Amino acid sequence: MKQSHWPALAAAALCVLCFSLAARAAVEVEALSTPELEARYRVLIEEMRCPKCQNQNLAGSDSPVAGDLRREIRRLLEEGFTDVEITDYMVARYGDFVLYRPPLQRNTFALWVAPGVFAAIGLLALIVIVMRSRSGTGASQSDVSTELTDDERRRLERLLGGDADGLGGSDKNIEK
């Protein structure tokens, strides 16, 4: 009786498919004319964000828009544009969003200030917690009393019909 090789063939096909998808990742095949341009190109595509992917830079994005922007940056570098001119061109076309580090302006002020404000609030909360624990003014579990007050005992007796003597710590009803 011959065993089927179907599961092994399916596993091999799945492996080939996985490796072919990894090979499709963004790989630049066109080299720039000089190593200096290549280095500038790498820095620019690392610092610019893909407009479609939003949280991915141009270097790591496989979207067609990112490919177009990489080609455009390559073309501008070969034409002799400076890094500042290329950045200004991209910002004029796509807005400040295309930059991972947007400039400090009125509309981006919160982006730059918010992390410092949140860090200061967290540090202040930590200092307050530590100071309270060291001074002993904070609440502790030993402050909580397990004994019922007289008012609580009367209310409990009314609710249970007068059989609440053993619930407040008293040992009267233990003999039952």
C-alpha positions, 0 to 999 in steps of 0.5 A, a space after each residue: 500500500 503506497 502512502 500519499 505524499 500530499 501533506 508533504 507537498 502541501 507543506 513544501 508549497 506553503 514554505 515556498 509561498 512564505 519565502 516568496 512573500 518575504 522576498 517581495 519586501 521593499 528592496 531598492 534595485 536601482 543604485 544612485 550615482 554616488 555613495 554620498 547620494 545613496 547615504 543621503 537617500 537612506 537618511 531621507 527615506 528613513 525620516 519620511 513617513 508613508 502617507 498611506 501606511 501612517 506609522 511606517 517610514 518610506 524605507 519599510 513600506 511596501 505600498 505603491 505610494 511609498 514606492 513612488 515617493 522613493 523614486 521621486 526622492 531618488 530623482 530629486 537627488 540625482 537632479 542636485 536638490 539639497 536635503 532641505 529642498 527635498 524635504 520642503 518639496 515633500 511637505 508642500 505636497 503632503 503636509 507636515 504629516 510626511 515628516 516623522 519629526 514635524 517642525 515646532 509650529 502652532 499646530 504641532 505644539 501639542 505633539 512636542 509639549 504633551 510628552 513632557 507634561 505627561 512625564 511631569 504629571 507622572 513624576 509628581 504623582 510618584 513623588 506624592 505617593 512616595 512621600 505619603 508612604 514615608 510619612 505614614 499619612 497614607 491609608 494602610 490595611 491595619 487602619 481598617 477595623 473589623 469590629 462593628 459599631 453599635 449603630 451597625 450592630 443594631 441595624 444588623 440585628 433588625 435585619 436578621 431578626 435579633 440573631 446578630 450577636 455572633 457576627 461582630 466578634 462576640 463569642 456569645 453564640 459559639 456554643 450552639 
